[in-house]
Amino acid sequence: MHGWFQKLFKSKASLSSEKVSSVTSSPSQTVSSPGAACCQRQSLLNSAARWTRPYDVFVCHSHELSDTEEAERLVSCLEAPPHNLRCFLSHRDSCPGAAIPSELCQAVQNSHIKVLIITEHFLKDEWCTYVMHQALADGPMSNRMIPLVRNLLHSDFPPELRVYSYTDLNRNTEHCYTMVTRTVLQYLKDLVRNESDFSSKNSVP
């Protein structure tokens, strides 16, 4: 009888030590997850598929001062660490002396995602209209164009953009910037995955 109690006690002690071990090991797993996410993000940003185009984001805006400042705030957010996205702003990145139509057309084609800051001034700017049409031609009905809207009713949108989901800058500007960042990263993630799937299907056995 005494031996039976000893075996029972040892069995309970063993179970208790296993529980303590599992509890103490969980924090280390939690700590490692941010590191894993960081490695995954770096792998995404360094992928060959991303570098097929010189820019991640083309930001189109009117030359009105308030729209230019909005575009610069957005780009500052996108280009900041840890994402360090590559953005094109026409007034900052265009080559002096280059023909405006060809410069804008090339920049659109060289960018994965096109962000349009749509305001009343955007609607009156002929170069914004030109870029919008170039963006539509480069990726029609795709998730590669993101309209950001300020102080406009949906009925005032350009007819070509009324079928697209948009983000309202009047509600929460910082949230809009975060959503743009997430959309760009998700697009790049899908791009890398599709390239990987294509490579695996076409690899020589």
Backbone torsions as a table, in degrees:
resi	resn	phi	psi	omega
1	MET	NA	-41.8	-179.8
2	HIS	-62.3	-41.4	178.7
3	GLY	-63.7	-35.5	-179.9
4	TRP	-64.3	-42.1	177.3
5	PHE	-64.6	-36.4	178.9
6	GLN	-64.3	-43.2	178.5
7	LYS	-63.3	-40.7	179.8
8	LEU	-64.1	-41.5	-179.4
9	PHE	-65.2	-43.2	179.2
10	LYS	-64.2	-36.9	179.8
11	SER	-64.1	-44.5	179.5
12	LYS	-66.3	-38.5	179.1
13	ALA	-64.1	-38.6	178.9
14	SER	-64.7	-42.8	178.4
15	LEU	-63.6	-39.0	179.8
16	SER	-64.6	-41.1	-179.9
17	SER	-66.1	-34.2	178.3
18	GLU	-66.9	-39.9	178.7
19	LYS	-64.3	-43.7	179.4
20	VAL	-62.2	-41.1	-179.8
21	SER	-62.6	-42.6	-179.2
22	SER	-67.9	-35.8	-179.6
23	VAL	-69.8	-41.8	-177.7
24	THR	-72.7	-23.0	-178.7
25	SER	-82.2	-19.3	-176.0
26	SER	-65.4	-38.4	178.8
27	PRO	-59.7	-37.1	-179.3
28	SER	-64.7	-34.0	177.5
29	GLN	-68.0	-38.0	179.4
30	THR	-66.4	-38.7	-178.4
31	VAL	-66.9	-34.2	-175.4
32	SER	-76.1	-21.4	-175.9
33	SER	-63.3	-41.3	176.2
34	PRO	-61.0	-36.7	177.9
35	GLY	-64.1	-40.3	178.3
36	ALA	-65.2	-40.4	178.7
37	ALA	-64.3	-38.2	179.1
38	CYS	-64.8	-43.0	178.7
39	CYS	-64.0	-40.2	178.8
40	GLN	-63.8	-41.0	179.3
41	ARG	-65.3	-43.1	179.2
42	GLN	-64.5	-38.2	177.6
43	SER	-62.8	-39.7	178.7
44	LEU	-65.1	-46.7	-176.3
45	LEU	-70.4	-21.9	179.4
46	ASN	-97.4	4.7	-175.3
47	SER	-68.2	149.2	179.6
48	ALA	-64.6	-34.0	-179.0
49	ALA	-62.7	-37.3	179.1
50	ARG	-65.1	-38.2	-173.9
51	TRP	-84.0	6.7	173.1
52	THR	-70.0	-17.3	175.4
53	ARG	-126.7	140.1	-176.4
54	PRO	-66.0	-25.1	-177.2
55	TYR	-123.9	146.3	173.5
56	ASP	-84.2	-38.9	-173.2
57	VAL	-137.5	130.0	169.2
58	PHE	-102.3	123.4	179.6
59	VAL	-106.7	115.6	-179.1
60	CYS	-102.9	130.9	-179.7
61	HIS	-152.1	163.0	176.6
62	SER	-76.6	171.7	180.0
63	HIS	-87.2	3.0	172.7
64	GLU	-60.4	138.6	-174.6
65	LEU	-55.7	-43.9	-177.8
66	SER	-63.9	-36.6	178.5
67	ASP	-72.1	-38.6	177.0
68	THR	-62.7	-43.0	179.4
69	GLU	-65.1	-38.4	176.5
70	GLU	-61.3	-44.9	-179.9
71	ALA	-62.6	-40.4	-179.4
72	GLU	-67.8	-36.3	176.7
73	ARG	-65.8	-42.8	178.6
74	LEU	-62.1	-46.0	-178.8
75	VAL	-64.4	-38.4	177.1
76	SER	-59.5	-38.6	178.1
77	CYS	-68.0	-44.8	-176.3
78	LEU	-69.9	-35.3	-176.0
79	GLU	-84.5	-9.8	-177.6
80	ALA	-73.3	152.7	173.2
81	PRO	-61.5	153.3	7.1
82	PRO	-90.1	-2.6	-172.5
83	HIS	-84.3	-38.3	175.4
84	ASN	51.8	47.5	-179.6
85	LEU	-70.9	149.6	-177.4
86	ARG	-94.9	117.6	-174.6
87	CYS	-117.1	151.3	175.0
88	PHE	-114.7	124.2	171.2
89	LEU	-119.5	126.4	-172.5
90	SER	-60.3	-43.5	-177.1
91	HIS	-73.0	-14.4	-179.9
92	ARG	-103.0	-36.8	-168.2
93	ASP	-111.8	-5.8	177.9
94	SER	-70.5	146.6	178.9
95	CYS	-78.8	129.6	177.2
96	PRO	-59.9	135.2	178.6
97	GLY	87.8	-8.6	-179.9
98	ALA	-76.9	151.2	176.5
99	ALA	-69.0	127.9	-173.7
100	ILE	-59.1	-47.3	-179.1
101	PRO	-59.0	-46.9	-178.8
102	SER	-68.5	-35.3	179.0
103	GLU	-64.2	-45.9	-179.8
104	LEU	-68.5	-41.8	179.6
105	CYS	-60.9	-44.3	179.7
106	GLN	-65.5	-40.6	179.8
107	ALA	-64.0	-38.9	177.1
108	VAL	-62.1	-46.7	-179.1
109	GLN	-67.7	-24.4	-179.0
110	ASN	-89.4	4.6	-176.9
111	SER	-116.7	138.4	177.4
112	HIS	-69.6	-47.0	-174.5
113	ILE	-120.8	142.5	176.4
114	LYS	-115.3	122.9	177.0
115	VAL	-107.0	124.9	179.1
116	LEU	-110.0	118.3	176.1
117	ILE	-90.2	99.3	-169.6
118	ILE	-95.7	114.1	177.0
119	THR	-132.0	-179.4	176.3
120	GLU	-62.6	-30.8	178.6
121	HIS	-72.8	-34.8	176.0
122	PHE	-58.6	-42.4	-177.0
123	LEU	-64.8	-25.0	-177.3
124	LYS	-97.4	-4.9	-175.3
125	ASP	-93.5	116.6	-176.8
126	GLU	-65.3	-31.3	178.8
127	TRP	-72.5	-33.0	174.7
128	CYS	-63.9	-41.9	177.1
129	THR	-62.5	-41.1	178.6
130	TYR	-61.2	-47.8	-179.6
131	VAL	-63.7	-40.7	179.3
132	MET	-57.8	-45.5	-179.9
133	HIS	-67.8	-36.0	176.5
134	GLN	-65.6	-40.7	179.1
135	ALA	-66.0	-40.2	177.7
136	LEU	-64.3	-38.6	179.9
137	ALA	-70.9	-32.8	-177.3
138	ASP	-73.7	-32.1	179.4
139	GLY	-151.8	69.3	-176.7
140	PRO	-64.6	136.1	176.3
141	MET	54.4	41.2	179.3
142	SER	-120.1	177.7	177.8
143	ASN	-93.5	23.0	-177.3
144	ARG	-95.6	3.5	177.3
145	MET	-127.1	129.7	-176.4
146	ILE	-122.2	108.5	175.2
147	PRO	-82.2	128.4	171.2
148	LEU	-111.2	124.6	-169.9
149	VAL	-116.7	138.1	174.6
150	ARG	-135.7	127.6	174.1
151	ASN	58.3	41.1	176.7
152	LEU	-137.0	141.6	170.6
153	LEU	-80.2	156.3	179.7
154	HIS	-60.8	-32.5	179.6
155	SER	-68.0	-17.0	179.1
156	ASP	-90.0	-7.7	-179.7
157	PHE	-61.9	153.0	168.7
158	PRO	-57.8	136.6	-177.1
159	PRO	-53.5	-32.8	-178.3
160	GLU	-66.1	-21.5	-174.6
161	LEU	-104.7	-1.6	-175.3
162	ARG	-69.7	-16.6	179.4
163	VAL	-89.1	-3.0	-177.5
164	TYR	-96.9	144.8	169.8
165	SER	-69.0	146.4	-177.5
166	TYR	-137.4	168.5	177.5
167	THR	-119.8	133.7	-176.0
168	ASP	-92.0	112.5	-179.1
169	LEU	-68.9	-17.5	-179.6
170	ASN	-71.4	-24.0	-173.6
171	ARG	-79.6	-57.5	-178.3
172	ASN	-155.8	98.9	-173.3
173	THR	-61.7	-45.0	-178.1
174	GLU	-63.9	-37.6	177.2
175	HIS	-64.7	-38.2	177.9
176	CYS	-61.6	-43.9	179.7
177	TYR	-62.7	-40.7	178.7
178	THR	-63.7	-40.5	179.5
179	MET	-65.7	-37.4	176.6
180	VAL	-63.2	-45.2	179.0
181	THR	-59.2	-46.1	-179.9
182	ARG	-62.9	-40.9	-179.1
183	THR	-64.2	-42.8	179.4
184	VAL	-63.6	-46.1	-179.2
185	LEU	-64.5	-38.4	178.5
186	GLN	-66.6	-39.7	177.3
187	TYR	-61.0	-45.6	179.8
188	LEU	-63.9	-38.1	177.4
189	LYS	-61.9	-45.8	178.1
190	ASP	-64.2	-37.3	179.6
191	LEU	-62.5	-44.7	180.0
192	VAL	-66.4	-41.6	-179.8
193	ARG	-64.4	-43.3	179.8
194	ASN	-63.9	-38.4	178.1
195	GLU	-65.5	-39.6	178.7
196	SER	-65.1	-42.3	178.4
197	ASP	-63.6	-41.0	180.0
198	PHE	-64.8	-41.2	-179.5
199	SER	-65.4	-40.7	-178.5
200	SER	-68.3	-34.4	179.6
201	LYS	-72.0	-29.7	-176.0
202	ASN	-103.2	7.7	179.0
203	SER	-74.0	148.0	179.8
204	VAL	-77.2	129.0	-179.4
205	PRO	-66.2	NA	NA
